[in-house]
Amino acid sequence: QVQLVESGGGLVQAGGSLRLSCAASGRTFSMNVMGWFRQAPGKEREFVATINWSGGRTYYADSVKGRFTISRDNAKNTVYLQMNSLKPEDTAIYYCAAKGGPVYSTTGYDYWGQGTQVTVSS
């Protein structure tokens, strides 16, 4: 099993920044691929970003490209999501997820965190 715990959410004004963290524990060798997803009220959960083990391959949803950056520190078993130029439409619960692979697919995640709320005011 892998346990994922997100932190760093909060309330921020439009144009501001937040950095989310996801700390992992357990069978971390199962975490070749880490991803961030989000779910806004009344909407389905959607893919945000993903990263492979080395950090050399990353993928982003079009809606966040150029504003969000995913990274990971394997020594700390932690993945990050730096969010800049935040917009009200970024308001959602953000979830961290992990799987063995492949990195280019947005599905197949085996482990999920409980989420952290991000609210962007206009």
KOLGU-4560 file (N, C-alpha, C; in nm, 3 decimals, padded with zeros to 5 digits):
<recs>
<n_xx: 00.083 n_yy: -00.120 n_zz: 00.000 ca_xx: 00.000 ca_yy: 00.000 ca_zz: 00.000 c_xx: 00.086 c_yy: 00.125 c_zz: 00.000 mol: A seq: 1 type: GLN>
<n_xx: 00.030 n_yy: 00.229 n_zz: -00.056 ca_xx: 00.095 ca_yy: 00.360 ca_zz: -00.057 c_xx: -00.002 c_yy: 00.459 c_zz: 00.006 mol: A seq: 2 type: VAL>
<n_xx: 00.048 n_yy: 00.540 n_zz: 00.096 ca_xx: -00.033 ca_yy: 00.644 ca_zz: 00.157 c_xx: 00.015 c_yy: 00.779 c_zz: 00.103 mol: A seq: 3 type: GLN>
<n_xx: -00.081 n_yy: 00.862 n_zz: 00.063 ca_xx: -00.051 ca_yy: 00.993 ca_zz: 00.007 c_xx: -00.123 c_yy: 01.100 c_zz: 00.088 mol: A seq: 4 type: LEU>
<n_xx: -00.050 n_yy: 01.204 n_zz: 00.128 ca_xx: -00.108 ca_yy: 01.312 ca_zz: 00.206 c_xx: -00.072 c_yy: 01.445 c_zz: 00.142 mol: A seq: 5 type: VAL>
<n_xx: -00.177 n_yy: 01.516 n_zz: 00.097 ca_xx: -00.157 ca_yy: 01.647 ca_zz: 00.034 c_xx: -00.158 c_yy: 01.759 c_zz: 00.138 mol: A seq: 6 type: GLU>
<n_xx: -00.089 n_yy: 01.867 n_zz: 00.104 ca_xx: -00.091 ca_yy: 01.987 ca_zz: 00.189 c_xx: -00.061 c_yy: 02.107 c_zz: 00.101 mol: A seq: 7 type: SER>
<n_xx: -00.084 n_yy: 02.227 n_zz: 00.156 ca_xx: -00.049 ca_yy: 02.348 ca_zz: 00.085 c_xx: -00.164 c_yy: 02.423 c_zz: 00.023 mol: A seq: 8 type: GLY>
<n_xx: -00.283 n_yy: 02.366 n_zz: 00.031 ca_xx: -00.398 ca_yy: 02.435 ca_zz: -00.025 c_xx: -00.436 c_yy: 02.556 c_zz: 00.059 mol: A seq: 9 type: GLY>
<n_xx: -00.529 n_yy: 02.635 n_zz: 00.006 ca_xx: -00.573 ca_yy: 02.753 ca_zz: 00.080 c_xx: -00.649 c_yy: 02.848 c_zz: -00.009 mol: A seq: 10 type: GLY>
<n_xx: -00.665 n_yy: 02.970 n_zz: 00.044 ca_xx: -00.736 ca_yy: 03.075 ca_zz: -00.028 c_xx: -00.634 c_yy: 03.175 c_zz: -00.081 mol: A seq: 11 type: LEU>
<n_xx: -00.646 n_yy: 03.209 n_zz: -00.208 ca_xx: -00.553 ca_yy: 03.302 ca_zz: -00.271 c_xx: -00.630 c_yy: 03.388 c_zz: -00.370 mol: A seq: 12 type: VAL>
<n_xx: -00.582 n_yy: 03.508 n_zz: -00.391 ca_xx: -00.645 ca_yy: 03.595 ca_zz: -00.489 c_xx: -00.602 c_yy: 03.558 c_zz: -00.630 mol: A seq: 13 type: GLN>
<n_xx: -00.684 n_yy: 03.590 n_zz: -00.726 ca_xx: -00.650 ca_yy: 03.566 ca_zz: -00.866 c_xx: -00.516 c_yy: 03.632 c_zz: -00.898 mol: A seq: 14 type: ALA>
<n_xx: -00.433 n_yy: 03.559 n_zz: -00.973 ca_xx: -00.300 ca_yy: 03.606 ca_zz: -01.006 c_xx: -00.195 c_yy: 03.561 c_zz: -00.907 mol: A seq: 15 type: GLY>
<n_xx: -00.237 n_yy: 03.507 n_zz: -00.795 ca_xx: -00.144 ca_yy: 03.462 ca_zz: -00.692 c_xx: -00.089 c_yy: 03.323 c_zz: -00.718 mol: A seq: 16 type: GLY>
<n_xx: -00.012 n_yy: 03.273 n_zz: -00.621 ca_xx: 00.054 ca_yy: 03.144 ca_zz: -00.634 c_xx: 00.033 c_yy: 03.059 c_zz: -00.509 mol: A seq: 17 type: SER>
<n_xx: 00.039 n_yy: 02.930 n_zz: -00.530 ca_xx: 00.038 ca_yy: 02.832 ca_zz: -00.421 c_xx: 00.127 c_yy: 02.717 c_zz: -00.463 mol: A seq: 18 type: LEU>
<n_xx: 00.185 n_yy: 02.649 n_zz: -00.364 ca_xx: 00.259 ca_yy: 02.526 ca_zz: -00.391 c_xx: 00.199 c_yy: 02.414 c_zz: -00.309 mol: A seq: 19 type: ARG>
<n_xx: 00.150 n_yy: 02.314 n_zz: -00.379 ca_xx: 00.097 ca_yy: 02.195 ca_zz: -00.314 c_xx: 00.206 c_yy: 02.092 c_zz: -00.298 mol: A seq: 20 type: LEU>
<n_xx: 00.198 n_yy: 02.018 n_zz: -00.189 ca_xx: 00.291 ca_yy: 01.908 ca_zz: -00.164 c_xx: 00.212 c_yy: 01.780 c_zz: -00.143 mol: A seq: 21 type: SER>
<n_xx: 00.275 n_yy: 01.669 n_zz: -00.179 ca_xx: 00.214 ca_yy: 01.538 ca_zz: -00.157 c_xx: 00.322 c_yy: 01.447 c_zz: -00.100 mol: A seq: 22 type: CYS>
<n_xx: 00.308 n_yy: 01.411 n_zz: 00.026 ca_xx: 00.404 ca_yy: 01.325 ca_zz: 00.093 c_xx: 00.356 c_yy: 01.180 c_zz: 00.085 mol: A seq: 23 type: ALA>
<n_xx: 00.445 n_yy: 01.093 n_zz: 00.043 ca_xx: 00.409 ca_yy: 00.952 ca_zz: 00.024 c_xx: 00.481 c_yy: 00.864 c_zz: 00.125 mol: A seq: 24 type: ALA>
<n_xx: 00.416 n_yy: 00.757 n_zz: 00.161 ca_xx: 00.477 ca_yy: 00.657 ca_zz: 00.249 c_xx: 00.425 c_yy: 00.520 c_zz: 00.210 mol: A seq: 25 type: SER>
<n_xx: 00.493 n_yy: 00.416 n_zz: 00.259 ca_xx: 00.453 ca_yy: 00.281 ca_zz: 00.225 c_xx: 00.538 c_yy: 00.225 c_zz: 00.111 mol: A seq: 26 type: GLY>
<n_xx: 00.476 n_yy: 00.155 n_zz: 00.020 ca_xx: 00.545 ca_yy: 00.089 ca_zz: -00.090 c_xx: 00.578 c_yy: 00.190 c_zz: -00.200 mol: A seq: 27 type: ARG>
<n_xx: 00.670 n_yy: 00.276 n_zz: -00.169 ca_xx: 00.697 ca_yy: 00.386 ca_zz: -00.261 c_xx: 00.757 c_yy: 00.341 c_zz: -00.393 mol: A seq: 28 type: THR>
<n_xx: 00.806 n_yy: 00.218 n_zz: -00.401 ca_xx: 00.858 ca_yy: 00.171 ca_zz: -00.529 c_xx: 00.744 c_yy: 00.155 c_zz: -00.630 mol: A seq: 29 type: PHE>
<n_xx: 00.619 n_yy: 00.159 n_zz: -00.581 ca_xx: 00.503 ca_yy: 00.152 ca_zz: -00.669 c_xx: 00.471 c_yy: 00.287 c_zz: -00.731 mol: A seq: 30 type: SER>
<n_xx: 00.545 n_yy: 00.390 n_zz: -00.694 ca_xx: 00.511 ca_yy: 00.525 ca_zz: -00.734 c_xx: 00.597 c_yy: 00.574 c_zz: -00.849 mol: A seq: 31 type: MET>
<n_xx: 00.613 n_yy: 00.493 n_zz: -00.950 ca_xx: 00.692 ca_yy: 00.537 ca_zz: -01.064 c_xx: 00.634 c_yy: 00.665 c_zz: -01.125 mol: A seq: 32 type: ASN>
<n_xx: 00.504 n_yy: 00.672 n_zz: -01.132 ca_xx: 00.436 ca_yy: 00.788 ca_zz: -01.189 c_xx: 00.351 c_yy: 00.854 c_zz: -01.081 mol: A seq: 33 type: VAL>
<n_xx: 00.366 n_yy: 00.984 n_zz: -01.069 ca_xx: 00.285 ca_yy: 01.062 ca_zz: -00.976 c_xx: 00.205 c_yy: 01.165 c_zz: -01.054 mol: A seq: 34 type: MET>
<n_xx: 00.085 n_yy: 01.190 n_zz: -01.009 ca_xx: 00.001 ca_yy: 01.286 ca_zz: -01.079 c_xx: -00.080 c_yy: 01.372 c_zz: -00.985 mol: A seq: 35 type: GLY>
<n_xx: -00.127 n_yy: 01.483 n_zz: -01.040 ca_xx: -00.220 ca_yy: 01.571 ca_zz: -00.970 c_xx: -00.350 c_yy: 01.577 c_zz: -01.052 mol: A seq: 36 type: TRP>
<n_xx: -00.459 n_yy: 01.570 n_zz: -00.982 ca_xx: -00.591 ca_yy: 01.583 ca_zz: -01.041 c_xx: -00.668 c_yy: 01.686 c_zz: -00.958 mol: A seq: 37 type: PHE>
<n_xx: -00.782 n_yy: 01.731 n_zz: -01.012 ca_xx: -00.864 ca_yy: 01.825 ca_zz: -00.937 c_xx: -01.011 c_yy: 01.801 c_zz: -00.967 mol: A seq: 38 type: ARG>
<n_xx: -01.093 n_yy: 01.840 n_zz: -00.871 ca_xx: -01.238 ca_yy: 01.828 ca_zz: -00.889 c_xx: -01.304 c_yy: 01.952 c_zz: -00.835 mol: A seq: 39 type: GLN>
<n_xx: -01.370 n_yy: 02.024 n_zz: -00.925 ca_xx: -01.445 ca_yy: 02.144 ca_zz: -00.888 c_xx: -01.588 c_yy: 02.105 c_zz: -00.851 mol: A seq: 40 type: ALA>
<n_xx: -01.656 n_yy: 02.188 n_zz: -00.775 ca_xx: -01.794 ca_yy: 02.156 ca_zz: -00.735 c_xx: -01.882 c_yy: 02.132 c_zz: -00.856 mol: A seq: 41 type: PRO>
<n_xx: -01.954 n_yy: 02.020 n_zz: -00.855 ca_xx: -02.046 ca_yy: 01.989 ca_zz: -00.963 c_xx: -01.981 c_yy: 01.938 c_zz: -01.090 mol: A seq: 42 type: GLY>
<n_xx: -01.849 n_yy: 01.917 n_zz: -01.086 ca_xx: -01.780 ca_yy: 01.870 ca_zz: -01.206 c_xx: -01.708 c_yy: 01.739 c_zz: -01.178 mol: A seq: 43 type: LYS>
<n_xx: -01.671 n_yy: 01.671 n_zz: -01.285 ca_xx: -01.596 ca_yy: 01.548 ca_zz: -01.271 c_xx: -01.449 c_yy: 01.579 c_zz: -01.241 mol: A seq: 44 type: GLU>
<n_xx: -01.384 n_yy: 01.482 n_zz: -01.180 ca_xx: -01.242 ca_yy: 01.496 ca_zz: -01.154 c_xx: -01.167 c_yy: 01.502 c_zz: -01.286 mol: A seq: 45 type: ARG>
<n_xx: -01.068 n_yy: 01.590 n_zz: -01.295 ca_xx: -00.992 ca_yy: 01.605 ca_zz: -01.418 c_xx: -00.842 c_yy: 01.600 c_zz: -01.392 mol: A seq: 46 type: GLU>
<n_xx: -00.771 n_yy: 01.556 n_zz: -01.494 ca_xx: -00.626 ca_yy: 01.548 ca_zz: -01.490 c_xx: -00.565 c_yy: 01.688 c_zz: -01.490 mol: A seq: 47 type: PHE>
<n_xx: -00.457 n_yy: 01.706 n_zz: -01.412 ca_xx: -00.387 ca_yy: 01.833 ca_zz: -01.409 c_xx: -00.244 c_yy: 01.817 c_zz: -01.461 mol: A seq: 48 type: VAL>
<n_xx: -00.168 n_yy: 01.725 n_zz: -01.399 ca_xx: -00.028 ca_yy: 01.709 ca_zz: -01.438 c_xx: 00.023 c_yy: 01.573 c_zz: -01.391 mol: A seq: 49 type: ALA>
<n_xx: 00.129 n_yy: 01.525 n_zz: -01.456 ca_xx: 00.190 ca_yy: 01.399 ca_zz: -01.418 c_xx: 00.340 c_yy: 01.404 c_zz: -01.441 mol: A seq: 50 type: THR>
<n_xx: 00.413 n_yy: 01.319 n_zz: -01.368 ca_xx: 00.558 ca_yy: 01.318 ca_zz: -01.377 c_xx: 00.608 c_yy: 01.176 c_zz: -01.358 mol: A seq: 51 type: ILE>
<n_xx: 00.715 n_yy: 01.140 n_zz: -01.429 ca_xx: 00.770 ca_yy: 01.007 ca_zz: -01.414 c_xx: 00.873 c_yy: 01.005 c_zz: -01.301 mol: A seq: 52 type: ASN>
<n_xx: 00.933 n_yy: 00.888 n_zz: -01.278 ca_xx: 01.022 ca_yy: 00.871 ca_zz: -01.162 c_xx: 01.140 c_yy: 00.968 c_zz: -01.165 mol: A seq: 53 type: TRP>
<n_xx: 01.204 n_yy: 00.980 n_zz: -01.280 ca_xx: 01.324 ca_yy: 01.063 ca_zz: -01.287 c_xx: 01.291 c_yy: 01.212 c_zz: -01.291 mol: A seq: 54 type: SER>
<n_xx: 01.166 n_yy: 01.243 n_zz: -01.323 ca_xx: 01.129 ca_yy: 01.383 ca_zz: -01.338 c_xx: 01.155 c_yy: 01.436 c_zz: -01.477 mol: A seq: 55 type: GLY>
<n_xx: 01.206 n_yy: 01.349 n_zz: -01.564 ca_xx: 01.242 ca_yy: 01.394 ca_zz: -01.697 c_xx: 01.125 c_yy: 01.403 c_zz: -01.793 mol: A seq: 56 type: GLY>
<n_xx: 01.014 n_yy: 01.342 n_zz: -01.757 ca_xx: 00.895 ca_yy: 01.348 ca_zz: -01.841 c_xx: 00.778 c_yy: 01.401 c_zz: -01.760 mol: A seq: 57 type: ARG>
<n_xx: 00.719 n_yy: 01.507 n_zz: -01.811 ca_xx: 00.603 ca_yy: 01.567 ca_zz: -01.747 c_xx: 00.497 c_yy: 01.596 c_zz: -01.852 mol: A seq: 58 type: THR>
<n_xx: 00.373 n_yy: 01.590 n_zz: -01.810 ca_xx: 00.260 ca_yy: 01.620 ca_zz: -01.898 c_xx: 00.162 c_yy: 01.708 c_zz: -01.820 mol: A seq: 59 type: TYR>
<n_xx: 00.098 n_yy: 01.798 n_zz: -01.893 ca_xx: 00.006 ca_yy: 01.891 ca_zz: -01.830 c_xx: -00.124 c_yy: 01.900 c_zz: -01.909 mol: A seq: 60 type: TYR>
<n_xx: -00.231 n_yy: 01.928 n_zz: -01.837 ca_xx: -00.356 ca_yy: 01.963 ca_zz: -01.904 c_xx: -00.337 c_yy: 02.097 c_zz: -01.973 mol: A seq: 61 type: ALA>
<n_xx: -00.404 n_yy: 02.116 n_zz: -02.086 ca_xx: -00.390 ca_yy: 02.241 ca_zz: -02.160 c_xx: -00.428 c_yy: 02.361 c_zz: -02.074 mol: A seq: 62 type: ASP>
<n_xx: -00.523 n_yy: 02.343 n_zz: -01.986 ca_xx: -00.573 ca_yy: 02.454 ca_zz: -01.905 c_xx: -00.471 c_yy: 02.507 c_zz: -01.805 mol: A seq: 63 type: SER>
<n_xx: -00.366 n_yy: 02.430 n_zz: -01.777 ca_xx: -00.268 ca_yy: 02.475 ca_zz: -01.678 c_xx: -00.127 c_yy: 02.491 c_zz: -01.735 mol: A seq: 64 type: VAL>
<n_xx: -00.109 n_yy: 02.455 n_zz: -01.861 ca_xx: 00.023 ca_yy: 02.465 ca_zz: -01.923 c_xx: 00.075 c_yy: 02.606 c_zz: -01.915 mol: A seq: 65 type: LYS>
<n_xx: 00.201 n_yy: 02.619 n_zz: -01.878 ca_xx: 00.263 ca_yy: 02.751 ca_zz: -01.867 c_xx: 00.239 c_yy: 02.819 c_zz: -01.734 mol: A seq: 66 type: GLY>
<n_xx: 00.148 n_yy: 02.766 n_zz: -01.654 ca_xx: 00.118 ca_yy: 02.826 ca_zz: -01.522 c_xx: 00.155 c_yy: 02.733 c_zz: -01.407 mol: A seq: 67 type: ARG>
<n_xx: 00.138 n_yy: 02.603 n_zz: -01.427 ca_xx: 00.164 ca_yy: 02.504 ca_zz: -01.322 c_xx: 00.289 c_yy: 02.425 c_zz: -01.356 mol: A seq: 68 type: PHE>
<n_xx: 00.363 n_yy: 02.385 n_zz: -01.253 ca_xx: 00.482 ca_yy: 02.303 ca_zz: -01.271 c_xx: 00.481 c_yy: 02.189 c_zz: -01.169 mol: A seq: 69 type: THR>
<n_xx: 00.492 n_yy: 02.066 n_zz: -01.219 ca_xx: 00.499 ca_yy: 01.950 ca_zz: -01.132 c_xx: 00.646 c_yy: 01.910 c_zz: -01.116 mol: A seq: 70 type: ILE>
<n_xx: 00.683 n_yy: 01.870 n_zz: -00.996 ca_xx: 00.820 ca_yy: 01.825 ca_zz: -00.971 c_xx: 00.816 c_yy: 01.722 c_zz: -00.858 mol: A seq: 71 type: SER>
<n_xx: 00.927 n_yy: 01.653 n_zz: -00.838 ca_xx: 00.930 ca_yy: 01.553 ca_zz: -00.732 c_xx: 01.069 c_yy: 01.546 c_zz: -00.671 mol: A seq: 72 type: ARG>
<n_xx: 01.073 n_yy: 01.509 n_zz: -00.544 ca_xx: 01.197 ca_yy: 01.485 ca_zz: -00.472 c_xx: 01.188 c_yy: 01.342 c_zz: -00.419 mol: A seq: 73 type: ASP>
<n_xx: 01.251 n_yy: 01.248 n_zz: -00.488 ca_xx: 01.238 ca_yy: 01.108 ca_zz: -00.452 c_xx: 01.304 c_yy: 01.077 c_zz: -00.318 mol: A seq: 74 type: ASN>
<n_xx: 01.405 n_yy: 01.152 n_zz: -00.281 ca_xx: 01.469 ca_yy: 01.131 ca_zz: -00.151 c_xx: 01.373 c_yy: 01.161 c_zz: -00.037 mol: A seq: 75 type: ALA>
<n_xx: 01.280 n_yy: 01.252 n_zz: -00.062 ca_xx: 01.180 ca_yy: 01.288 ca_zz: 00.039 c_xx: 01.045 c_yy: 01.223 c_zz: 00.012 mol: A seq: 76 type: LYS>
<n_xx: 01.037 n_yy: 01.142 n_zz: -00.094 ca_xx: 00.909 ca_yy: 01.080 ca_zz: -00.132 c_xx: 00.797 c_yy: 01.184 c_zz: -00.140 mol: A seq: 77 type: ASN>
<n_xx: 00.827 n_yy: 01.293 n_zz: -00.206 ca_xx: 00.733 ca_yy: 01.404 ca_zz: -00.214 c_xx: 00.723 c_yy: 01.455 c_zz: -00.356 mol: A seq: 78 type: THR>
<n_xx: 00.601 n_yy: 01.486 n_zz: -00.397 ca_xx: 00.578 ca_yy: 01.549 ca_zz: -00.526 c_xx: 00.513 c_yy: 01.684 c_zz: -00.501 mol: A seq: 79 type: VAL>
<n_xx: 00.544 n_yy: 01.780 n_zz: -00.588 ca_xx: 00.498 ca_yy: 01.916 ca_zz: -00.570 c_xx: 00.419 c_yy: 01.963 c_zz: -00.692 mol: A seq: 80 type: TYR>
<n_xx: 00.332 n_yy: 02.060 n_zz: -00.669 ca_xx: 00.265 ca_yy: 02.127 ca_zz: -00.779 c_xx: 00.273 c_yy: 02.277 c_zz: -00.751 mol: A seq: 81 type: LEU>
<n_xx: 00.359 n_yy: 02.345 n_zz: -00.826 ca_xx: 00.371 ca_yy: 02.490 ca_zz: -00.816 c_xx: 00.267 c_yy: 02.552 c_zz: -00.907 mol: A seq: 82 type: GLN>
<n_xx: 00.179 n_yy: 02.632 n_zz: -00.850 ca_xx: 00.070 ca_yy: 02.691 ca_zz: -00.926 c_xx: 00.085 c_yy: 02.843 c_zz: -00.925 mol: A seq: 83 type: MET>
<n_xx: 00.107 n_yy: 02.898 n_zz: -01.043 ca_xx: 00.122 ca_yy: 03.043 ca_zz: -01.058 c_xx: 00.009 c_yy: 03.100 c_zz: -01.141 mol: A seq: 84 type: ASN>
<n_xx: -00.007 n_yy: 03.231 n_zz: -01.136 ca_xx: -00.111 ca_yy: 03.299 ca_zz: -01.215 c_xx: -00.245 c_yy: 03.231 c_zz: -01.198 mol: A seq: 85 type: SER>
<n_xx: -00.281 n_yy: 03.205 n_zz: -01.075 ca_xx: -00.404 ca_yy: 03.132 ca_zz: -01.048 c_xx: -00.528 c_yy: 03.210 c_zz: -01.091 mol: A seq: 86 type: LEU>
<n_xx: -00.628 n_yy: 03.135 n_zz: -01.136 ca_xx: -00.753 ca_yy: 03.191 ca_zz: -01.184 c_xx: -00.868 c_yy: 03.136 c_zz: -01.099 mol: A seq: 87 type: LYS>
<n_xx: -00.979 n_yy: 03.207 n_zz: -01.093 ca_xx: -01.094 ca_yy: 03.153 ca_zz: -01.018 c_xx: -01.136 c_yy: 03.014 c_zz: -01.065 mol: A seq: 88 type: PRO>
<n_xx: -01.120 n_yy: 02.987 n_zz: -01.193 ca_xx: -01.158 ca_yy: 02.854 ca_zz: -01.244 c_xx: -01.063 c_yy: 02.743 c_zz: -01.201 mol: A seq: 89 type: GLU>
<n_xx: -00.953 n_yy: 02.777 n_zz: -01.134 ca_xx: -00.866 ca_yy: 02.676 ca_zz: -01.076 c_xx: -00.918 c_yy: 02.628 c_zz: -00.940 mol: A seq: 90 type: ASP>
<n_xx: -01.022 n_yy: 02.691 n_zz: -00.889 ca_xx: -01.078 ca_yy: 02.651 ca_zz: -00.761 c_xx: -01.128 c_yy: 02.507 c_zz: -00.768 mol: A seq: 91 type: THR>
<n_xx: -01.079 n_yy: 02.425 n_zz: -00.676 ca_xx: -01.113 ca_yy: 02.283 ca_zz: -00.677 c_xx: -01.046 c_yy: 02.215 c_zz: -00.557 mol: A seq: 92 type: ALA>
<n_xx: -01.083 n_yy: 02.091 n_zz: -00.536 ca_xx: -01.006 ca_yy: 02.004 ca_zz: -00.446 c_xx: -00.899 c_yy: 01.938 c_zz: -00.532 mol: A seq: 93 type: ILE>
<n_xx: -00.776 n_yy: 01.947 n_zz: -00.489 ca_xx: -00.665 ca_yy: 01.891 ca_zz: -00.563 c_xx: -00.620 c_yy: 01.761 c_zz: -00.498 mol: A seq: 94 type: TYR>
<n_xx: -00.607 n_yy: 01.658 n_zz: -00.580 ca_xx: -00.571 ca_yy: 01.525 ca_zz: -00.534 c_xx: -00.437 c_yy: 01.481 c_zz: -00.593 mol: A seq: 95 type: TYR>
<n_xx: -00.359 n_yy: 01.416 n_zz: -00.510 ca_xx: -00.236 ca_yy: 01.354 ca_zz: -00.553 c_xx: -00.265 c_yy: 01.206 c_zz: -00.579 mol: A seq: 96 type: CYS>
<n_xx: -00.197 n_yy: 01.148 n_zz: -00.678 ca_xx: -00.220 ca_yy: 01.008 ca_zz: -00.711 c_xx: -00.089 c_yy: 00.942 c_zz: -00.755 mol: A seq: 97 type: ALA>
<n_xx: -00.085 n_yy: 00.809 n_zz: -00.746 ca_xx: 00.037 ca_yy: 00.735 ca_zz: -00.781 c_xx: 00.002 c_yy: 00.607 c_zz: -00.854 mol: A seq: 98 type: ALA>
<n_xx: 00.092 n_yy: 00.566 n_zz: -00.945 ca_xx: 00.075 ca_yy: 00.439 ca_zz: -01.014 c_xx: 00.211 c_yy: 00.391 c_zz: -01.063 mol: A seq: 99 type: LYS>
<n_xx: 00.212 n_yy: 00.269 n_zz: -01.114 ca_xx: 00.337 ca_yy: 00.217 ca_zz: -01.167 c_xx: 00.372 c_yy: 00.274 c_zz: -01.304 mol: A seq: 100 type: GLY>
<n_xx: 00.273 n_yy: 00.298 n_zz: -01.385 ca_xx: 00.298 ca_yy: 00.353 ca_zz: -01.517 c_xx: 00.180 c_yy: 00.329 c_zz: -01.608 mol: A seq: 101 type: GLY>
<n_xx: 00.181 n_yy: 00.373 n_zz: -01.733 ca_xx: 00.278 ca_yy: 00.461 ca_zz: -01.797 c_xx: 00.249 c_yy: 00.609 c_zz: -01.771 mol: A seq: 102 type: PRO>
<n_xx: 00.350 n_yy: 00.692 n_zz: -01.784 ca_xx: 00.337 ca_yy: 00.833 ca_zz: -01.749 c_xx: 00.247 c_yy: 00.908 c_zz: -01.847 mol: A seq: 103 type: VAL>
<n_xx: 00.240 n_yy: 00.865 n_zz: -01.974 ca_xx: 00.166 ca_yy: 00.941 ca_zz: -02.074 c_xx: 00.015 c_yy: 00.918 c_zz: -02.066 mol: A seq: 104 type: TYR>
<n_xx: -00.029 n_yy: 00.822 n_zz: -01.986 ca_xx: -00.171 ca_yy: 00.795 ca_zz: -01.970 c_xx: -00.225 c_yy: 00.865 c_zz: -01.847 mol: A seq: 105 type: SER>
<n_xx: -00.344 n_yy: 00.925 n_zz: -01.860 ca_xx: -00.404 ca_yy: 00.995 ca_zz: -01.746 c_xx: -00.490 c_yy: 00.904 c_zz: -01.660 mol: A seq: 106 type: THR>
<n_xx: -00.494 n_yy: 00.776 n_zz: -01.693 ca_xx: -00.576 ca_yy: 00.682 ca_zz: -01.618 c_xx: -00.489 c_yy: 00.576 c_zz: -01.551 mol: A seq: 107 type: THR>
<n_xx: -00.552 n_yy: 00.488 n_zz: -01.474 ca_xx: -00.482 ca_yy: 00.375 ca_zz: -01.415 c_xx: -00.413 c_yy: 00.402 c_zz: -01.284 mol: A seq: 108 type: GLY>
<n_xx: -00.447 n_yy: 00.512 n_zz: -01.219 ca_xx: -00.384 ca_yy: 00.543 ca_zz: -01.091 c_xx: -00.439 c_yy: 00.452 c_zz: -00.981 mol: A seq: 109 type: TYR>
<n_xx: -00.347 n_yy: 00.395 n_zz: -00.902 ca_xx: -00.385 ca_yy: 00.297 ca_zz: -00.801 c_xx: -00.407 c_yy: 00.358 c_zz: -00.664 mol: A seq: 110 type: ASP>
<n_xx: -00.338 n_yy: 00.465 n_zz: -00.634 ca_xx: -00.341 ca_yy: 00.523 ca_zz: -00.500 c_xx: -00.377 c_yy: 00.671 c_zz: -00.509 mol: A seq: 111 type: TYR>
<n_xx: -00.457 n_yy: 00.715 n_zz: -00.412 ca_xx: -00.506 ca_yy: 00.853 ca_zz: -00.410 c_xx: -00.496 c_yy: 00.910 c_zz: -00.270 mol: A seq: 112 type: TRP>
<n_xx: -00.468 n_yy: 01.041 n_zz: -00.264 ca_xx: -00.474 ca_yy: 01.111 ca_zz: -00.137 c_xx: -00.615 c_yy: 01.159 c_zz: -00.110 mol: A seq: 113 type: GLY>
<n_xx: -00.634 n_yy: 01.226 n_zz: 00.001 ca_xx: -00.767 ca_yy: 01.271 ca_zz: 00.040 c_xx: -00.799 c_yy: 01.410 c_zz: -00.013 mol: A seq: 114 type: GLN>
<n_xx: -00.700 n_yy: 01.478 n_zz: -00.066 ca_xx: -00.726 ca_yy: 01.606 ca_zz: -00.130 c_xx: -00.699 c_yy: 01.726 c_zz: -00.043 mol: A seq: 115 type: GLY>
<n_xx: -00.672 n_yy: 01.839 n_zz: -00.109 ca_xx: -00.654 ca_yy: 01.966 ca_zz: -00.040 c_xx: -00.729 c_yy: 02.073 c_zz: -00.119 mol: A seq: 116 type: THR>
<n_xx: -00.800 n_yy: 02.159 n_zz: -00.048 ca_xx: -00.884 ca_yy: 02.259 ca_zz: -00.113 c_xx: -00.801 c_yy: 02.379 c_zz: -00.158 mol: A seq: 117 type: GLN>
<n_xx: -00.823 n_yy: 02.419 n_zz: -00.282 ca_xx: -00.765 ca_yy: 02.542 ca_zz: -00.336 c_xx: -00.880 c_yy: 02.631 c_zz: -00.379 mol: A seq: 118 type: VAL>
<n_xx: -00.883 n_yy: 02.752 n_zz: -00.325 ca_xx: -00.986 ca_yy: 02.848 ca_zz: -00.360 c_xx: -00.921 c_yy: 02.976 c_zz: -00.410 mol: A seq: 119 type: THR>
<n_xx: -00.960 n_yy: 03.017 n_zz: -00.531 ca_xx: -00.904 ca_yy: 03.137 ca_zz: -00.591 c_xx: -01.016 c_yy: 03.241 c_zz: -00.602 mol: A seq: 120 type: VAL>
<n_xx: -00.998 n_yy: 03.353 n_zz: -00.534 ca_xx: -01.100 ca_yy: 03.457 ca_zz: -00.536 c_xx: -01.071 c_yy: 03.557 c_zz: -00.647 mol: A seq: 121 type: SER>
<n_xx: -01.178 n_yy: 03.614 n_zz: -00.701 ca_xx: -01.163 ca_yy: 03.709 ca_zz: -00.813 c_xx: -01.147 c_yy: 03.851 c_zz: -00.762 mol: A seq: 122 type: SER>
</recs>
